[in-house]
Amino acid sequence: MTKTRPLLLNAFEMAGVGYYAQGCWSHPESMRIRYKDLSYWTERASMLDAAGFHSLFFADVLGVYDVYRNSPDPAIAGAVDFPLNDPVIVIAAMLGASQNLSFAVTASTTYEQPFPFARRFATLDHLSKGRIAWNVVTSYLPNAARNYGLKDQMPHAERYERAEEFLEVVYKLLEGSWEDDAVLYDKVAKVYADPAKVHRIDHAGKYFSVQGPSITEPSIQRTPVIFQAGASARGIEFAARHAEVVFVNGMNPEGLRANVDRLRDAAEKIGRGRYDIKVVTDLSAVIGASQAEAEQKADAVRAAQSPEAQYAAFGGASGYDLSKYHDDDTLTSEPAKNFSRSEGARFTSEKKRPDSVGEIKKRLINLSPYASTMVGTPAHIADEMERIAAITDIDGFTLHEFVTPHDFETFVAEVMPILEQRGLFEPARKPMSFRQRLFDKGDRLPETHPAAAFRRHG
Ligand SMILES: Cc1cc2nc3c(=O)[nH]c(=O)nc-3n(C[C@H](O)[C@H](O)[C@H](O)COP(=O)(O)O)c2cc1C
């Protein structure tokens, strides 16, 4: 086991009532119904900020889950990532209630346009003084495609091809179109910016045509910190090239370690450092004063979980409609082609011994199917986090909630002091850009990153 570095702590959110462990909004103590209140979000921001959490991440989707039972009804009834507000607007409100907490927001390269995207994120970066990250996703819901004028989802490979070009345009706009000394702010000469130092980008590609220049002036980080979660071979290649923080999961610590190594190897192979990428893995914790109390709380979470809603969530992400299978069937890798590759692969015949549908269903509704789930006392949770981090070479965790806001509040009050005491956590206390906080090498992307090629010097 290697010595554990101080951990990056990232909290998981969505701007809706139901998400993640589906059905938990129905837990008697859940306050997720407050997601429409401004005060709910500002309270969250200030609580996490005061605790010294490093970042808050917002997942996002652009449609309803309608694969399961070939219908949106289970997702609508069970509030499966639905209804869902716009996370960018929620974050804009949270910035004012926080000083050191950074925010990562999901935006889709399949459905966004790079020009307005770059403007929105540069604005957030300005207003937050560099506390913004972008989770680059290629999206997976068929309904999202139909909401954005397509008949069906673009093939998986093409989504990544479009994502590559999307990033190139963003780099050209945010890194390349304004030179560092373009802004003069000369009141005497009445010259705000030097036109000779603000450039069109004249991008003409397969998917995008953008003349530029960027309509926003450079923000502290210029390009926001880039998050990614690619898990397919193509997704890992993409993450290795572009990402600075990557969500990586595994069925067990050994599997996670293999996935982490694969990503770090891929980054190194293309000239980036092994540790130019921070790897975070999903974590959910049910915390009790004793093991027995934690188990009791876990039972209450299980009672709140909704099988129908969870199967609907799995269907939308993986492409598998579990209603079409018997419990002793196994899933084939076929239907998942156009969906999130990893979601299906986790459970399909790509594994040595594929799980039966009955086993998959059981796993889906037993607390979290996605994250390392820990049930126990605060000391047990801290021990487990330390153990997993040491085995897997990860840099941190993305903490999920079953019961809002109870789970985050309990983690902050009970587990974080132990982590800090053990030197496993350094709270975010001083204002700085997110990139500086992550890597301690300045606010801008390093020269080894592909975005650097689009910079203009004089
Ligand atoms: C922690 C985590 C958060 C994710 N958040 C989103 C999200 O908000 N929106 C989305 O469309 N996909 C999300 N994904 C899915 C990934 O973007 C990606 O599509 C998935 O991991 C499959 O990888 P692949 O694209 O290489 O097949 C998330 C994945 C993980 C592990």
The ligand as an ORCA input file, in Angstrom:
! r2SCAN-3c Opt
* xyz 0 1
  C     -19.725     10.261    -11.066
  C     -20.270     10.278    -12.467
  C     -21.064     11.342    -12.857
  C     -21.600     11.393    -14.131
  N     -22.392     12.437    -14.458
  C     -22.984     12.469    -15.662
  C     -23.882     13.502    -15.979
  O     -24.127     14.377    -15.188
  N     -24.478     13.491    -17.202
  C     -24.223     12.528    -18.133
  O     -24.773     12.593    -19.221
  N     -23.341     11.533    -17.853
  C     -22.743     11.470    -16.642
  N     -21.892     10.439    -16.340
  C     -21.618      9.427    -17.382
  C     -20.297      9.703    -18.054
  O     -20.257     10.978    -18.633
  C     -19.969      8.664    -19.129
  O     -20.858      8.761    -20.201
  C     -20.048      7.297    -18.585
  O     -19.175      7.179    -17.505
  C     -19.778      6.240    -19.656
  O     -18.553      6.366    -20.268
  P     -18.430      6.334    -21.828
  O     -19.000      7.629    -22.315
  O     -16.957      6.233    -22.087
  O     -19.196      5.169    -22.328
  C     -21.339     10.363    -15.070
  C     -20.536      9.287    -14.675
  C     -20.008      9.221    -13.391
  C     -19.168      8.051    -12.992
*
